[in-house]
């Protein structure tokens, strides 16, 4: 029996190797690439007659899922799945999977790139040259600086050896059990100590109700005046207005943000035109190698889930068993 599947991840296209893989295994593919914001009604209509969905980071709300009566499987081509209403999916018997660690190396390398760009003011220098000036401001070296990691998942663990190679000291705040922590190059501390001691604070935790606006005005006041915030995780972990106020007041030095609350960045965002804040276009996990791995791993997870044997499901086991029975 042929399974009809929807693909919204923007770098996956008809006739690519993922498309060939899925069709070879009996899937009929429908492509609707996500490029910017999308009307929820358009997404709901596209899901109406498919059994599986390989998706980008777009809102799979309860309302969107309600009309997807044939849908049995959702797979995110990345580690984060906060855009999916997992509770609603569970109630509907839909298995939701992510791909933990699939782009960890790409994000870790990108994080170091943001640290270097911020420390040496590379973006500001290039912009100044493009505008006809010749900026010659001092930068800072990473060697001897302290990096604070919020979270200790696959990406943060991959950042540690890179930061250590630059001669940085690494602190970490995590809820990961002590038995699962490793590495002599990391010192685990509470958040207050991390914020007070770090020259750079890099966010690598999941977005939950507990972490939403974790970095607010009070958090910025605990940081060093010369500190820089780096966020490659999820935008809403940072209170954007509080960040703008902190940078403008000199409470902290600046921020490099690969993720923001609303993507693409709205024209009226308070983050625009703030000296010291640089916003990038959610590129951390978008290396050619990571994209290929995510596409193929996502397709394999989609096929496995349609057969009732998901490897990385985040929905409850009883829901997964019901989905398997339906399959």
Residue, then its C-alpha position, 0 to 999 in steps of 0.5 A: x500500500x502506498x503512503x502519501x507523505x508531505x515534505x515541507x523542509x525547504x532544502x528537500x526537493x522533488x527528485x533529490x536523493x531523499x525523494x528517490x529514497x521515499x518513492x523507492x520504498x513505496x511513498x508518494x511524495x508531495x513537496x510544499x517547502x516552508x519559506x518564511x511564514x505560512x497561512x495555517x490554513x494552507x498547511x492544514x489543507x496540505x496535511x489533509x490527505x497525507x499519512x506522514x509529514x517530514x517537516x521544517x520548523x513550522x507551527x503544527x498546532x492543534x487546529x492545524x492537526x485537527x483536520x489531518x484525519x489520515x496523518x499518522x507520523x510527523x518527523x522533524x528534520x532537526x532536534x527541536x520539536x517545540x513547533x509541534x503540539x505534541x499533546x494534540x498529536x498524541x491525542x490524535x494518535x500521531x507519532x512525532x519524532x525528531x532527529x537528536x544530534x543530527x546537526x550537532x557538529x554544524x551548530x557547534x562550529x557555527x557557534x564558534x564562528x559567532x563567538x569569533x565574529x563577536x569578539x573581533x567585530x567582523x560584521x561591523x568591520x565589513x559593514x563599515x568598509x562597505x559604507x566607505x569607512x575603514x574601521x580599526x577598533x580593537x577586538x578581543x581574543x577568545x583565549x583566556x575567556x570564559x564561555x558559559x553554556x546553558x544546556x548540555x545536549x549534543x550541541x553543547x557537548x560538541x562545542x566544549x572541545x572546540x572552545x577548549x582548543x581556543x583556550x577558553x574555560x567552559x562553564x555549564x548549567x544543565x539539568x542533565x543528571x550528574x551521572x550523564x555529565x562528562x569531560x574534565x574541561x567543563x565545570x558545572x555550576x548554577x545559572x547565577x554563577x555562570x552568568x556572573x563569571x562568563x565572558x560569553x554566554x551561549x544558549x543550547x537548551x530546549x524551549x519549554x515553559x520553564x526556559x521561555x524568557x529564561x534570559x530576561x532583564x534580571x539575568x542580563x543584570x547578573x552578567x558582566x558589562x563586557x559579556x556577549x550573548x550567543x543564541x543558536x537554540x530558540x528565540x523565545x528563550x531570550x526576552x528580546x526587549x530586555x536584551x535590547x534595553x540591556x545592550x543599549x544601556x551598556x549592561x552587557x556588550x552585545x549579542x549574536x542571535x541565530x534565532x529570534x522569536x518571529x522568523x523571518x525578523x519582522x521589519x518593526x523588531x526591536x532587535x533592528x539597528x541596535x549597535x552590538x546586536x547582530x541577527x543571523x537567519x537561522x543558519x546554524x544547522x544548515x551545512x551541506x553535510x548536516x542537511x544531507x544527514x537530516x534529510x536521509x535520517x528524517x526519511x528513514x525515521x518517517x518510513x520506520x514510523x509508518x511501519x510502526x517502529x519509530x526510533x526517535x519518537x517523542x510521543x508517549x509509548x501508549x500512543x506509539x503502540x496505537x499508531x502501530x496498530x492503526x498502521 
